[in-house]
Amino acid sequence: MKEFNTAKEFRWVTPEDRTTIDSFMMKYGGGSCQHSFIAMYGMRGKYGDKYLIDEDVLYVLRTGLSSEKETAFLIPMGESCLSDDGLKDAVEKTASYAHKTGTKLVFNTLEEKAMKRITDLFPGRFSVEEVRDSFEYIHTYEGLVNMEGSKYARRRQDMNSFNKNYGDATRIKIIDEGDIEELKSFQTAWNDDFREYCKATGKKIIDHEHEGIMNTFAHYGELPLSGIVLRINGEIKGYAYGTVISDNVYDVLIEKGDRNIKDIYRPLNRELVRMCAVGHKYINREEDCGDPGLRASKMSLVPEFFLKKYVVREV
């Protein structure tokens, strides 16, 4: 059984690890929103991702998704994993690590291609579960920016409505360091309001999101992010930011707008992509986590296709 180098340990990511992590994920991550330094760093409270590099392969241990029965990993990433023998060795290392703790191995949110490779390499060893809640919504840059054709008719109407009501008073610019303190205050107020709304309506609260956003703002200038801030009559009423996750994919990480302003998410949706994702063919708008309202909102933007995701478990 293959094992990790015993002299190495899994460790938390820091801003200084960005170049190292993304050198693997941008090349081998397949454009998934789960496969980026920002996902590991910003959502540490949810996923608990730690990493180890062993024989030029990146392994990500998902402590937040592990349990007493299972140890969770992302798919191993590296040049050697492009070959069947290399991937097989890497999977055996993760399995050995899990078995030493008395648990079984589970891979979270595998893309379809990765799922098929593992199940083909290890026939009968793993079960497969398709997870609709984790499907990632993929759009084209041109579609989201130009909104041409009948399928975007409703989006164009929403943009026209926003522009009619607020266009003259609205200013949208790229986020810079001078905006950060105001953005922290806006996000805190937005989160407080949203939590009250969730209590009143029974809507699910997104765990750890606010914590991740505030941590991201605290280190914004050190991180590979680009974003926009929207002001109406000089006051922040919304913001959005994202990151590049491969040569042709831009990941929309966060969009927050004042719920009292009708259609505010339309300019946030469009302008983040137009201003920050130039040169990238595809836009990943991430998953809906099974939230009915979020799913309806994401579907309304008419994705080109889904990046289907699977959980693969040792049986």
MOVENKA-V581279 format. One record per run of one state. SS is the DSSP state (h for helix, s for strand, l for the rest). FROM is the first residue (numbers start at 1). TO is the last residue. If there is no record, write none. Layout:
ss,from,to
SS,FROM,TO
SS,FROM,TO
This chain:
ss,from,to
l,1,10
s,11,12
l,13,14
h,15,28
l,29,36
h,37,42
l,43,43
h,44,47
l,48,48
s,49,54
l,55,56
s,57,62
h,63,65
l,66,69
s,70,73
l,74,76
s,77,77
l,78,78
h,79,82
l,83,83
h,84,100
l,101,103
s,104,111
h,112,121
l,122,125
s,126,130
l,131,131
h,132,134
l,135,135
s,136,140
h,141,146
l,147,149
h,150,169
s,170,174
l,175,176
h,177,201
l,202,208
h,209,218
l,219,219
h,220,222
l,223,225
s,226,232
l,233,234
s,235,246
l,247,248
s,249,257
l,258,263
h,264,276
l,277,281
s,282,284
l,285,291
h,292,300
l,301,304
s,305,307
l,308,308
s,309,314
l,315,315
